[in-house]
Amino acid sequence: MRKKVFETERLFLSIWSNADLPLAEQLWGNQQVTHFIAKNGCFSKEQVAQRLALEIESQKTFDFQYWPLFLKEGEAFIGCCGLHDYDSEAKMAELGFHLVPDAWGRGLAEEAAKGVISYATYQTDLSVLFAGHHPENAASEKLLRKLGFKFQGKEYYQPTGLEHPSYLLVLKDCSSSRVKTKNFL
């Protein structure tokens, strides 16, 4: 039985471990998933292992990661959703989600993201969430706007080599009157 970070109506989020390499390969080894997050559209086996290590380290360092997602019914793995550190001083983290193709179009990314936003609001000292998406990923844009994220501009995203539309969601009042973000054009 997997340790649960938290649950939503249909999902539970767990914590990545080294034993999850087959799940990581199922997700980040799938070109349909990585099409919008990798410069050449896919991750090598080494890049998948590096991504898993990044998630494990993020959990140790910040107490959050892009947590693996499972359906409650049957415990099928469907992807990940969670947070990465974006700017510790500003108490800002990045929200992200990657789902296997079989999970697309079922409202699961929205459900998971709402759960992560609630977690960030009530279980962390984060003030702001950042999110971005590949310029051609209309589904992610639609979901971020639906979640209440506000467009801020475009930011260079090194893994794709492109300027990505970028958004913020204020969770709590910030100590400064204006939230500063990295490299917006």
C-alpha positions as CSV (number, residue, x, y, z in Angstrom):
1,M,0.0,0.0,0.0
2,R,1.3,3.4,-1.0
3,K,1.6,6.3,1.4
4,K,-0.9,9.0,0.6
5,V,0.0,12.7,0.7
6,F,-3.7,13.6,0.2
7,E,-6.8,12.5,-1.7
8,T,-9.4,14.1,-3.9
9,E,-12.8,12.6,-4.9
10,R,-11.3,10.1,-7.5
11,L,-7.6,10.3,-6.9
12,F,-4.8,10.0,-4.3
13,L,-1.3,11.5,-4.5
14,S,1.6,9.6,-3.2
15,I,5.4,10.1,-3.0
16,W,7.9,9.1,-5.6
17,S,10.6,6.6,-4.6
18,N,13.5,4.9,-6.5
19,A,11.3,1.8,-6.8
20,D,8.9,3.9,-9.0
21,L,11.3,3.9,-12.1
22,P,8.8,1.8,-14.1
23,L,6.0,4.3,-13.4
24,A,8.3,7.2,-14.3
25,E,9.2,5.4,-17.6
26,Q,5.5,4.8,-18.3
27,L,4.9,8.6,-17.9
28,W,8.0,10.5,-19.0
29,G,9.0,7.7,-21.4
30,N,5.8,8.3,-23.4
31,Q,6.4,10.8,-26.3
32,Q,2.7,11.9,-26.1
33,V,3.4,13.1,-22.6
34,T,6.8,14.7,-23.2
35,H,5.8,16.2,-26.6
36,F,5.3,19.7,-25.0
37,I,8.0,19.5,-22.2
38,A,11.1,18.3,-24.0
39,K,13.0,20.1,-26.8
40,N,13.1,17.1,-29.1
41,G,9.7,15.8,-27.9
42,C,11.0,12.9,-25.9
43,F,13.0,11.9,-22.8
44,S,15.8,9.3,-23.0
45,K,15.8,6.6,-20.3
46,E,18.6,8.6,-18.6
47,Q,16.4,11.7,-18.6
48,V,13.5,9.8,-17.1
49,A,15.7,8.6,-14.3
50,Q,17.0,12.1,-13.8
51,R,13.5,13.4,-13.6
52,L,12.6,10.8,-11.0
53,A,15.6,11.8,-9.0
54,L,14.6,15.5,-9.2
55,E,11.2,14.7,-7.8
56,I,12.7,12.6,-5.0
57,E,15.1,15.4,-4.1
58,S,12.4,18.0,-4.3
59,Q,10.3,16.1,-1.7
60,K,13.4,15.9,0.6
61,T,14.3,19.5,0.2
62,F,10.9,21.3,0.0
63,D,8.4,18.7,1.2
64,F,6.7,18.8,-2.1
65,Q,7.2,17.4,-5.6
66,Y,5.1,16.5,-8.7
67,W,3.5,13.7,-6.7
68,P,2.5,10.5,-8.5
69,L,-1.2,10.3,-9.1
70,F,-3.4,7.2,-8.7
71,L,-7.0,6.5,-9.2
72,K,-8.6,5.4,-5.9
73,E,-10.6,2.7,-7.7
74,G,-8.0,0.1,-8.7
75,E,-5.0,2.3,-7.8
76,A,-4.1,2.7,-11.5
77,F,-1.2,5.1,-12.0
78,I,-2.2,8.1,-14.2
79,G,0.6,10.6,-14.0
80,C,1.8,13.3,-11.6
81,C,0.7,16.6,-10.2
82,G,2.3,18.9,-7.7
83,L,4.7,21.6,-6.9
84,H,8.4,22.6,-7.6
85,D,10.3,25.3,-5.9
86,Y,10.2,28.4,-8.1
87,D,11.3,31.3,-5.8
88,S,11.8,30.4,-2.1
89,E,12.3,34.0,-1.0
90,A,9.0,35.0,-2.6
91,K,7.3,31.9,-1.2
92,M,6.5,30.9,-4.8
93,A,6.2,27.4,-6.2
94,E,5.4,26.1,-9.7
95,L,2.3,24.0,-10.2
96,G,2.6,21.3,-12.8
97,F,0.8,18.2,-14.0
98,H,1.7,15.4,-16.5
99,L,-0.9,12.7,-17.2
100,V,-0.7,9.5,-19.3
101,P,-2.8,9.7,-22.4
102,D,-5.4,7.2,-21.1
103,A,-6.2,9.8,-18.4
104,W,-6.7,12.8,-20.7
105,G,-10.1,14.4,-21.2
106,R,-11.6,13.0,-18.0
107,G,-11.2,16.1,-15.7
108,L,-8.4,14.3,-13.7
109,A,-5.8,17.0,-14.2
110,E,-8.2,19.7,-13.0
111,E,-9.2,17.6,-10.0
112,A,-5.6,16.9,-9.1
113,A,-4.5,20.6,-9.6
114,K,-7.4,21.8,-7.4
115,G,-6.2,19.4,-4.7
116,V,-2.6,20.6,-5.0
117,I,-3.8,24.3,-4.9
118,S,-5.7,23.5,-1.7
119,Y,-2.7,21.7,-0.3
120,A,-0.4,24.7,-1.2
121,T,-2.9,27.1,0.4
122,Y,-3.5,25.3,3.7
123,Q,-0.5,23.0,4.2
124,T,2.4,25.3,3.2
125,D,3.6,28.8,3.7
126,L,3.5,29.5,-0.1
127,S,2.0,32.8,-1.2
128,V,1.9,32.4,-5.0
129,L,1.9,29.6,-7.6
130,F,3.5,30.0,-11.0
131,A,2.5,27.9,-14.0
132,G,3.5,27.9,-17.6
133,H,2.7,25.8,-20.7
134,H,4.1,25.1,-24.2
135,P,2.7,27.7,-26.5
136,E,0.9,25.1,-28.6
137,N,-0.7,23.3,-25.6
138,A,-4.2,24.8,-25.7
139,A,-5.6,22.3,-23.1
140,S,-3.1,23.4,-20.5
141,E,-3.8,27.1,-21.2
142,K,-7.6,26.5,-20.8
143,L,-7.1,24.6,-17.5
144,L,-4.8,27.1,-16.0
145,R,-7.3,29.9,-16.7
146,K,-10.1,27.8,-15.3
147,L,-8.1,27.3,-12.1
148,G,-7.8,31.1,-11.7
149,F,-4.3,31.6,-12.9
150,K,-3.7,35.1,-14.5
151,F,-1.5,35.5,-17.6
152,Q,1.7,37.4,-16.8
153,G,3.7,37.3,-20.0
154,K,6.1,34.9,-21.7
155,E,9.1,33.2,-20.1
156,Y,11.9,31.3,-21.7
157,Y,11.7,27.6,-20.8
158,Q,15.1,26.0,-21.3
159,P,13.9,22.4,-21.7
160,T,11.9,23.3,-24.9
161,G,14.0,26.3,-26.0
162,L,10.7,28.3,-26.4
163,E,9.0,31.3,-24.8
164,H,6.1,29.8,-22.7
165,P,3.0,31.7,-21.7
166,S,3.3,32.1,-17.9
167,Y,0.7,32.6,-15.2
168,L,0.4,33.4,-11.5
169,L,-2.2,32.5,-8.9
170,V,-2.0,34.4,-5.6
171,L,-2.8,32.1,-2.6
172,K,-2.1,34.5,0.2
173,D,-1.3,38.2,0.6
174,C,2.4,38.8,-0.2
175,S,4.7,40.8,1.9
176,S,5.6,42.9,-1.1
177,S,3.1,44.8,-3.1
178,R,4.2,43.2,-6.4
179,V,5.2,39.6,-7.0
180,K,8.3,39.5,-9.1
181,T,8.8,36.6,-11.5
182,K,11.8,35.4,-13.5
183,N,12.6,36.6,-16.9
184,F,9.1,37.7,-18.2
185,L,9.2,39.5,-21.5
